[in-house]
């Protein structure tokens, strides 16, 4: 289990939950919170906004020439702290946030390839960033999370 969470993530999570609790009552703390992860295929970057505020910008690796990353707006469909690809030789996919069929945002150990297309279509992140994103989605909920992928 990943236990190191960035101070920025802790502050954002705490501020969002406290602010929502004050505005809407403790039982609706998650209602006002939203996460939007915008993936740029041309720039190989994922920018994450929390409640409309740009919060993180991380290098990614998306699909290479032979493997497309789907474009569009998606909601997370399932999450796994550790998943192993059924299609690609049981490859590890830590902190997977699936958004369309077998496509997911997940950690990679090939960190030197971040910033360039290199995946089979998934959105790969540095392990620390994938853990932070996973924690954000887990905290605010898949229903309050959008993953937008554009060329």
C-alpha positions in Angstrom: 0.0 0.0 0.0 1.3 3.5 -0.9 1.5 5.5 2.3 3.4 8.6 1.2 1.0 11.2 0.0 2.2 14.6 -1.0 1.6 17.6 1.3 -0.2 19.4 -1.5 -2.6 16.5 -1.9 -3.3 16.4 1.8 -3.9 20.2 1.9 -6.2 20.1 -1.1 -8.2 17.2 0.2 -8.6 18.7 3.7 -9.5 22.2 2.3 -12.1 20.8 -0.1 -13.7 18.6 2.5 -13.8 21.3 5.2 -15.1 23.9 2.7 -17.9 21.6 1.5 -18.8 20.6 5.0 -19.2 24.3 5.9 -21.2 25.1 2.8 -23.4 22.0 2.6 -23.2 20.2 5.9 -21.0 17.4 6.9 -23.1 14.7 5.1 -22.6 16.4 1.8 -18.9 17.0 2.0 -18.2 15.3 -1.3 -21.1 16.9 -3.2 -19.4 20.2 -4.3 -16.0 18.6 -5.1 -15.0 17.8 -8.6 -11.8 16.6 -10.2 -11.1 17.1 -13.9 -8.0 15.4 -15.4 -7.2 16.8 -18.8 -4.8 14.7 -20.9 -3.1 16.3 -23.9 -1.9 13.7 -26.4 0.1 16.2 -28.3 1.9 17.6 -25.2 2.0 14.3 -23.2 0.8 16.0 -20.1 -2.1 15.5 -17.6 -3.4 18.6 -15.9 -5.6 18.0 -12.8 -8.0 20.6 -11.6 -9.8 20.4 -8.2 -13.0 22.4 -8.1 -11.9 24.3 -11.2 -8.5 25.2 -9.8 -5.4 23.9 -11.7 -3.6 21.8 -9.1 -1.2 19.4 -10.7 0.5 19.0 -14.1 2.3 15.7 -14.7 4.1 14.2 -17.6 2.4 11.1 -19.1 2.9 8.4 -21.7 0.0 7.6 -23.9 -0.5 5.3 -26.8 2.4 4.8 -29.2 2.0 4.8 -33.0 0.6 1.3 -33.0 -1.8 1.7 -30.1 -4.4 4.5 -29.8 -5.5 6.2 -26.7 -9.2 7.0 -26.9 -10.2 10.7 -27.0 -13.3 12.1 -25.3 -14.7 12.7 -21.9 -14.9 9.8 -19.5 -15.9 8.8 -15.9 -13.9 6.3 -14.0 -15.6 2.9 -14.2 -13.5 1.0 -11.7 -10.4 1.3 -9.6 -7.7 -1.1 -8.5 -4.8 -0.4 -6.2 -2.9 -3.1 -8.1 -4.0 -4.6 -11.4 -2.2 -6.9 -13.8 -3.0 -6.7 -17.5 -4.8 -9.6 -18.9 -3.8 -8.5 -22.4 -0.2 -7.7 -22.1 1.7 -10.5 -20.3 0.4 -9.8 -16.8 2.1 -6.4 -16.8 1.7 -4.5 -13.5 -0.7 -1.5 -13.5 -0.4 0.1 -10.0 -3.1 2.6 -8.9 -5.3 1.9 -11.9 -8.3 4.2 -12.6 -10.1 2.6 -15.5 -12.1 4.9 -17.7 -13.1 3.0 -20.9 -13.0 -0.8 -21.3 -9.4 -1.9 -20.6 -8.0 1.7 -20.8 -6.8 3.2 -17.5 -4.7 5.9 -15.9 -2.1 4.0 -14.0 1.5 4.1 -12.7 4.5 3.0 -14.8 8.0 1.9 -13.9 9.2 3.1 -17.3 9.6 6.7 -15.9 12.3 7.6 -18.4 9.7 7.3 -21.2 7.2 9.8 -19.6 6.6 12.8 -21.8 6.5 10.7 -25.0 4.0 8.2 -26.4 5.0 4.7 -25.2 2.0 2.8 -24.0 -0.5 0.3 -25.4 -3.2 3.1 -25.1 -3.4 3.6 -21.4 -2.3 6.9 -19.7 0.9 6.2 -17.7 2.0 8.3 -14.8 5.0 8.4 -12.5 4.2 6.1 -9.5 4.0 9.0 -7.1 1.6 10.9 -9.3 -0.5 7.9 -10.0 -0.9 7.3 -6.3 -1.9 10.9 -5.8 -4.5 10.8 -8.6 -5.8 7.5 -7.3 -6.2 9.0 -3.8 -8.0 12.0 -5.2 -10.5 9.9 -7.2 -11.0 7.6 -4.2 -11.6 10.7 -1.9 -13.9 12.6 -4.1 -15.5 9.7 -5.9 -15.6 8.5 -9.5 -19.0 10.3 -10.0 -17.2 13.6 -9.3 -14.3 12.8 -11.5 -13.9 13.5 -15.3 -11.0 12.3 -17.4 -10.9 14.4 -20.6 -8.5 13.2 -23.4 -7.8 15.4 -26.3 -5.3 15.5 -29.2 
